[in-house]
Amino acid sequence: MPSFRVLIVESDTCEMAELCQLIESWEYASSSGDTLPASLHTSHSVLAALDAYNEVQPHLVIFGPQAAATATAAEIRRLRQSGGVEPVPILFVQDLTGLESSPAPPTLCDDILTKPYSLPLVQLKLASIRRFGEFNRSLMAQRDRLRRHHADFLQEQASAREIFGNLGNESCLDDTPGIRYHLSPRAVLNGDLLAATHTPDGKLVLMLGDFSGHGLAAAVGAVPLTSIFYSMIPRGFAMSRVLREINRKLYSILPRQMFCCLAMLELDPRRQHLRLLNAGMPSPCLKRSSGELYMLESRHLPLGVLSSDQIDTAIVNVRVRPGDRLFLWSDGIHEARNSQGEHFGESRLLNLLREDNGDDAQSFDRILVAVNAHAAEQHDDLSLVELDLTHPSLRKTDLPALGNGEGRKGGRVGEWSIQLTLSHEELRTTDPLPHLLSVLVQMPGAVRFQEDLAIALGELFRNALEHGVLELDSAIKSTDEGFVHYYDLMAQRRGQLDEGWVRISLSSSEGDSGGELTLVVEDSGSGFPEVREAAGAYAGRGLKLLQTVCEEVRFEPGSSRIEATIRWGKGPVRGDAGKTRGNAMQNPPLPV
């Protein structure tokens, strides 16, 4: 146990000796049973005490009667400052000998000793002061430990925040002015999650999630969720397949009291088609250019609640019109409370969206300003997202150069062929795109065709499935109600499919000056009609989209077989090149 150091300040030698004798006669017994006398240090003036202070580092300073009577406020203040952050009590000795009444107590000290001295009273005060000093030093040690723990915690949080930030390195959120977003965590780490990327065929997929709880516990769930999202979407897996995998993973790892509310959308800017699943999030708002608002309500439980799911039936389909904007937010927006506890509310939010001042682009800023003005303090993670659904920048812009393939660079592709046949059982749920792409990218130099193949294969497979096997008529989509009915009918027929097939063949041939990749898709349907009207499957956006990536598209009336060719270099010359066969089409690339 350290000694109890006492610094005595007194100019009178006799008073100094009497105080030293009084203090030396006292021994302090601690709670542990250790007994040690006080360690005495003396100074004849305040200036001498200041000079010796750092060397002595006293636990108590006692001013004798003469020193107490002459001490100034400036000297006492300097003495206290020398002690730093640890308070050191200062006692004044007050001589009451021969006085009929007690003088006013001094105001510069913490306590007084009266003279003539009472030994029991002096020892009691010294023991009390020593206990106070030990308690204070214990508090200071705990403070230092807390500071170290806090510094370590902040470092861990900074590392965790960097890790979570790196999870979004593949995000395209900052690549386009068509997406505006605001994320404001209540704690250092965010329980809300925003991610976006493109599919191989150029669709934009975006998700906004809100884990139950706040801080680190809620943010940890973002790790498996973003890992699944950024590994499956760029490989071409269907949105429903990705959502099922997310639900399965969260159900297996999250505590039962935790779950994730999530909204995920897939925007096809070429087809002007929006698909969205809302699983427990506040209803996203679709604002038409006319000012009409449509709420896309939740049709699914939050993910991670149940092992089973109804993803396919919960996805809604929306036709996108020029000027449409979609707003998504977490519950931190409409649950923001003012000092009276009143929520911001969804009605205020919708009123802001209804305001039409001729500049819809300001709606995002108006909402943030209104929420911040309303909220007394932030009680929850707060997220807001705005998408300009027809903004040109939402289209994937890094597709390879088209034309005659002169811009395609890479190693030799070689000679090979792949064939895949899907029966009615596989067609109910299977998406062939990820599997074929995963095989294709293993071929040397073939990765440069991934985007082109994804677009062509997606268009041809959808046509074979929807119009060939399921016998759906595109004319149904001529109205907004019909657009929704078309995809509801497709999901119904696909789920009840008990016959039919689709066959996909890929073959590559390459010479010294170039090569070609041929994609053939056949189905069990009745085949293409003799006359192709403007509303036909390949006469609309699908045909134009194929023409952007394929040098040639061939099909025969009455046949369900269609062939698309992607060439690079000069390409091998076929024996029937230059001849038109059936409905063969050779077109320069069109802008998408």
Residue pairs with C-beta under 8 A, 6 or more apart in sequence:
1 30
1 32
1 34
1 36
3 36
3 37
3 38
3 39
4 28
4 36
4 38
4 39
4 59
4 60
4 130
4 133
5 38
5 39
5 41
5 56
5 57
5 58
5 59
5 60
6 23
6 38
6 39
6 40
6 41
6 58
6 59
6 60
6 61
6 62
7 41
7 42
7 43
7 49
7 52
7 53
7 56
7 58
7 60
7 61
7 62
8 16
8 19
8 20
8 23
8 40
8 41
8 42
8 43
8 62
8 64
9 42
9 43
9 44
9 45
9 46
9 49
9 61
9 62
9 63
9 64
9 67
10 16
10 19
10 42
10 44
10 63
10 64
10 65
10 66
10 67
11 44
11 45
11 64
11 66
11 67
11 70
12 64
12 65
12 66
15 64
15 65
15 66
15 93
16 42
16 44
16 64
18 117
19 62
19 64
19 93
20 40
20 42
22 117
22 119
22 122
23 38
23 40
23 62
23 126
24 37
24 38
24 40
25 119
26 37
26 38
26 122
26 123
26 126
27 35
27 36
27 37
28 35
28 36
28 37
28 38
28 126
28 127
28 130
29 35
30 134
38 126
41 52
41 56
41 58
43 49
43 52
45 67
46 67
46 71
46 75
46 79
49 61
49 79
50 75
50 78
50 79
50 82
53 79
53 82
53 83
54 82
58 88
59 88
59 129
59 130
59 133
60 88
60 89
60 91
60 126
60 129
60 130
60 133
61 79
61 88
61 89
61 90
61 91
62 90
62 91
62 93
62 113
63 71
63 90
63 91
63 92
63 93
63 109
64 93
65 93
65 94
65 95
65 115
68 92
68 93
68 94
68 106
68 109
71 92
71 108
73 108
76 90
76 108
76 109
79 90
80 87
80 88
80 90
85 140
86 136
86 137
86 140
87 136
89 110
89 111
89 129
89 132
89 133
90 108
90 109
90 110
91 109
91 110
91 111
91 112
91 113
91 125
91 129
92 106
92 108
92 109
92 111
92 112
92 113
93 112
93 113
93 114
93 115
94 103
94 105
94 106
94 112
94 113
94 114
94 115
95 114
95 115
96 102
96 103
96 114
96 115
96 116
97 115
97 116
105 112
106 112
111 125
111 129
113 122
113 125
157 188
157 189
157 216
160 189
160 216
160 219
161 188
161 189
164 189
164 190
164 219
164 222
164 223
167 222
167 223
167 226
167 227
167 230
168 195
168 226
170 197
170 230
170 234
171 195
171 196
171 197
172 196
172 197
172 198
172 204
173 179
173 181
173 194
173 195
173 196
175 393
176 391
176 393
176 394
177 388
177 391
177 393
178 387
178 388
178 389
178 391
178 392
178 393
178 394
179 196
179 206
179 385
179 386
179 387
179 388
179 394
180 364
180 385
180 386
181 194
181 383
181 384
181 385
181 386
182 364
182 368
182 382
182 383
182 384
182 385
183 190
183 192
183 194
183 381
183 382
183 383
184 332
184 378
184 381
184 382
184 383
185 191
185 192
185 214
185 381
186 214
186 215
186 332
186 378
186 379
186 380
186 381
186 382
187 214
187 215
187 216
188 215
189 215
189 216
189 218
189 219
190 218
190 219
190 222
190 381
191 210
191 211
191 212
191 213
191 214
191 215
191 218
191 219
191 381
192 208
192 209
192 210
192 211
192 330
192 332
192 381
192 382
192 383
193 207
193 208
193 209
193 210
193 211
193 221
193 222
193 225
193 226
194 206
194 207
194 208
194 209
194 383
194 385
195 206
195 207
195 225
195 226
195 229
195 230
196 204
196 205
196 206
196 207
197 204
197 205
197 229
197 230
197 233
197 234
198 204
198 205
198 233
198 234
198 396
199 205
199 233
199 234
199 236
199 266
199 454
200 234
200 235
200 236
200 433
200 437
200 450
200 451
200 453
200 454
200 455
201 236
201 433
201 451
201 454
201 455
201 457
201 458
202 268
202 269
202 270
202 395
202 396
202 399
202 451
202 455
202 592
203 266
203 267
203 268
203 269
204 266
204 267
204 269
204 394
204 396
205 229
205 233
205 239
205 242
205 264
205 265
205 266
205 267
206 264
206 265
206 267
206 385
206 387
207 229
207 262
207 263
207 264
207 265
208 262
208 263
208 281
208 328
208 329
208 330
208 383
208 385
209 222
209 225
209 260
209 261
209 262
209 263
209 281
210 260
210 261
210 262
210 281
210 330
210 331
210 381
210 383
211 218
211 219
211 221
211 222
211 258
211 259
211 260
211 261
212 218
212 257
212 258
212 259
212 260
212 261
212 302
213 258
214 380
214 381
217 258
218 258
218 381
221 250
221 254
221 258
221 260
221 304
224 246
224 249
224 250
224 253
225 246
225 249
225 250
225 260
228 242
228 245
228 246
228 249
229 242
229 246
232 241
232 242
232 245
232 434
233 239
233 242
235 434
235 437
235 438
236 431
236 433
236 434
236 437
236 454
236 458
237 431
237 433
237 434
238 431
238 433
239 264
239 266
239 275
239 277
239 315
240 277
240 311
240 312
240 315
241 431
242 264
243 264
243 277
243 279
243 303
243 309
243 311
244 309
244 311
246 260
246 262
246 303
247 303
247 304
247 306
247 309
247 311
248 307
250 259
250 260
250 303
250 304
251 303
251 304
251 305
251 306
251 307
254 260
254 304
258 304
259 280
259 302
259 303
259 304
259 305
260 279
260 302
260 303
260 304
261 279
261 280
261 281
261 302
261 303
261 331
262 277
262 279
262 280
262 281
262 302
262 303
263 276
263 277
263 278
263 279
263 281
263 284
263 328
264 276
264 277
265 274
265 275
265 276
265 277
265 284
265 326
266 274
266 275
266 276
267 273
267 274
267 320
267 387
267 389
267 394
268 274
269 320
269 389
269 390
269 394
269 395
270 395
270 541
270 545
270 592
271 541
271 542
271 545
272 319
272 320
272 321
272 390
272 541
273 317
273 318
273 319
273 320
274 317
274 318
274 319
274 320
274 326
274 389
275 315
275 316
275 317
275 318
275 487
276 284
276 296
276 315
276 316
276 318
277 299
277 300
277 311
277 314
277 315
277 316
278 284
278 296
278 297
278 298
278 299
278 300
278 314
278 316
279 298
279 300
279 301
279 302
279 303
279 314
280 298
280 300
280 301
280 302
280 303
281 298
281 328
281 330
281 331
282 329
282 330
282 331
282 333
282 334
282 346
283 295
283 296
283 297
283 298
284 295
284 296
284 326
284 327
284 328
284 329
285 293
285 294
285 295
285 296
285 326
285 327
285 349
285 350
285 353
286 293
286 294
286 295
286 296
286 318
286 324
286 325
286 326
287 293
287 324
287 325
287 326
287 327
287 353
287 360
287 363
288 294
288 321
288 323
288 324
289 321
289 322
289 323
289 324
289 360
291 354
291 356
293 350
293 353
293 354
294 318
296 316
296 318
299 313
299 314
299 316
300 309
300 310
300 311
300 314
303 309
312 491
312 495
313 491
316 484
317 483
317 484
317 486
317 487
317 488
318 483
318 484
319 477
319 480
319 483
320 389
320 390
321 390
322 390
323 360
323 390
324 389
324 390
325 360
325 363
325 386
325 387
325 388
325 389
326 386
326 387
326 389
327 353
327 363
327 364
327 367
327 384
327 385
327 386
327 387
328 383
328 384
328 385
328 387
329 349
329 367
329 383
329 384
329 385
330 380
330 381
330 382
330 383
330 384
331 380
332 378
332 379
332 380
332 381
332 382
332 383
333 344
333 349
333 367
333 371
333 382
333 383
333 384
334 343
334 344
334 345
334 346
334 348
334 349
335 343
335 344
335 379
335 380
336 343
336 344
336 371
336 374
336 375
336 378
336 379
336 380
336 382
337 343
337 344
337 375
337 376
337 379
338 374
338 375
338 376
339 376
344 370
344 371
344 374
344 375
348 370
348 374
349 367
352 363
352 366
352 367
352 370
353 363
353 367
355 363
355 366
361 388
363 386
364 384
364 386
367 384
368 384
371 382
387 394
388 394
395 592
396 451
398 451
399 451
399 452
399 549
400 407
400 408
400 448
400 449
400 451
400 452
401 407
401 408
402 452
402 548
402 549
402 589
403 588
403 589
404 551
404 567
404 569
404 570
404 571
405 514
405 551
405 566
405 567
405 568
405 569
405 571
406 568
406 569
408 448
408 449
408 568
408 569
409 448
410 445
410 446
410 447
410 448
411 444
411 445
412 444
412 445
412 510
413 443
413 444
413 445
413 446
413 449
413 508
413 510
413 515
413 517
414 443
414 444
414 508
414 510
415 508
415 509
415 510
416 443
416 507
416 508
417 505
417 506
417 507
417 508
418 436
418 439
418 440
418 505
418 506
418 507
419 503
419 504
419 505
419 506
420 432
420 435
420 436
420 503
420 504
420 505
421 501
421 502
421 503
421 504
422 430
422 432
422 501
422 502
422 503
422 504
423 500
423 501
424 469
424 497
424 498
424 499
424 500
424 501
427 465
427 469
427 494
427 497
427 500
427 501
427 502
428 494
428 495
428 497
432 457
432 461
432 504
433 454
433 457
433 458
433 461
436 453
436 457
436 504
436 506
437 450
437 453
437 454
440 446
440 447
440 449
440 450
440 453
440 506
441 447
441 450
443 508
446 508
449 517
449 566
451 549
452 549
452 550
452 566
453 506
453 517
453 519
453 566
455 545
455 546
455 548
455 549
456 519
456 546
456 549
456 550
456 564
456 566
457 504
457 519
457 521
459 542
459 545
459 546
460 504
460 519
460 521
460 546
460 562
460 564
461 502
461 504
461 521
462 542
463 521
463 537
463 538
463 542
463 562
464 502
464 521
464 522
464 523
464 525
464 560
464 562
465 494
465 502
465 523
466 472
466 490
466 537
467 473
467 474
467 525
467 537
468 500
468 502
468 523
468 524
468 525
468 526
468 527
468 560
469 497
469 500
469 501
469 502
469 523
469 524
469 525
470 490
470 493
470 494
470 497
470 500
471 525
471 526
472 486
472 489
472 490
472 493
474 486
474 535
474 536
474 537
474 540
475 535
476 482
476 483
476 485
476 486
476 489
477 483
477 486
478 535
499 524
500 523
500 524
500 525
501 523
501 524
502 521
502 522
502 523
502 524
503 520
503 521
503 522
503 523
504 519
504 520
504 521
505 518
505 519
505 520
505 521
506 517
506 518
506 519
506 520
507 517
507 518
507 520
508 515
508 516
508 517
508 518
509 515
509 516
509 518
509 572
510 516
510 572
511 572
513 569
513 570
513 571
514 567
514 568
514 569
514 570
514 571
514 572
515 567
515 568
515 569
515 571
515 572
516 565
516 566
516 567
516 568
516 571
516 572
517 565
517 566
517 567
518 563
518 564
518 565
518 566
519 563
519 564
519 565
519 566
520 561
520 562
520 563
520 564
521 561
521 562
522 560
522 561
522 562
523 560
524 560
525 560
526 560
527 556
527 557
527 558
527 559
527 560
528 555
528 556
528 557
528 558
528 559
528 560
528 562
528 583
529 536
529 557
530 557
530 558
531 557
532 538
532 539
532 583
533 539
534 540
538 546
538 553
538 555
543 553
543 585
544 590
544 592
545 592
546 553
546 564
547 553
547 585
547 587
547 589
547 590
548 589
548 590
548 591
548 592
549 566
549 589
550 564
550 565
550 566
551 565
551 566
551 567
551 571
551 586
552 563
552 564
552 565
552 567
552 584
552 585
552 586
553 562
553 563
553 564
553 565
553 584
553 585
554 562
554 563
554 564
554 565
554 581
554 582
554 583
554 584
554 585
555 561
555 562
555 563
555 582
555 583
556 581
556 582
556 583
557 582
557 583
